[in-house]
Amino acid sequence: MRVSAAEFVEWMAFYSIEPWGSHYDDLRAGTIASMIANVNRNPKAAPDPFRALDFIPWNDSSGAREPEPEPVLLDDPEAQSRLIEQVMFPKRS
């Protein structure tokens, strides 16, 4: 199956409006866990409230993140589609 650059951009736009995936499911679960923990928290022993990200094991809350790489955007939509296909589905020998 081949996805054109135009369709890929449409999917990116849709994802920015309605994100999906397990990371968002984990964030929802972390929100509920933080609420339960905060309701039962001793404010003297733990003065700072828990955050949803405190309950997500894959989260790196240290703040040390690498900068996002700049996207590679080509003028030719067909060349853009081929590039995306090569990156996502490399030919194996």
N, C-alpha and C positions, 0 to 999 in steps of 0.2 A: 504494500500500500504506500502510495506516495502522497505527501501533503504539500500543497503549494505554499509559497511564502505568504500569500494573501490569507489562506486559511489558517496558517500557523499564527499570524498576527491577530486574526479574529479570535482564536482560542486564547491567546495571551490577554487580549482585552476582556474576554469573558471571565478569565481567571482573576483578573484584577477587580472585577465587580463581584463575582461569586466564587471565592477560593474554595478548593476542595482538597481532600487528602487527609492522611492520618495525623499530620501535624496539627491541623485544626481540630480534629477529634480529641487529640491529647490536650490541646489548650482548653477545650470545653470541659474536659474531665478535671484538669488542673484548677479551673475556676471553681468548680463545685468542691473539690478537695480543700482549696484555700478558704472557702467560706466556712466549711465545717471546722477546719483547724482554727480559724479566727474566732468563731463562736465559743470554742472550748479553750481558747488560749488564756493563759495567766498573763495579764498585761504588765505585771511587775517583773515576772521572770523573762518574758519575751515582749519588750515594749513595741517593737516594730511588727506591724501586721504581716502575715504571710501573703505572698503573691502567687498567682496562678503558675508562673514560671518556676516557682520553688518546688513544684510537684511534678515537673516534667523531666525525666531522667536524661533525655538527649539535649536538654537546654544548656547552653553555655552562657550563664548570666554574668560572666566576668567582664563583659563589655569589650573584650579584645577580639575584634573581628577584622578579617582581611577586607580590604576595599573590594567592592564589586568590580569585576572586569568590564571594560567598555565593550558593548556589543559590536559584532562584525556585521555591518550593513552594506550590501552590495546594491548597485543601481539596477542590475538585471534580476528580475524576479525568478527566472528559471535558474540562474546561477546561485541565487540565495537558497532556493529549494534544494539544489544539489548539495550545497555546503551543509545545510541542516541535516540532510539525509546521511551524508558522510560522517558527520559528527555523532549523530544519534545511532546510526546503524553501520558501523565500520565493516568493511568486507573482511572476512576471516579467510586466511589461506590454509 
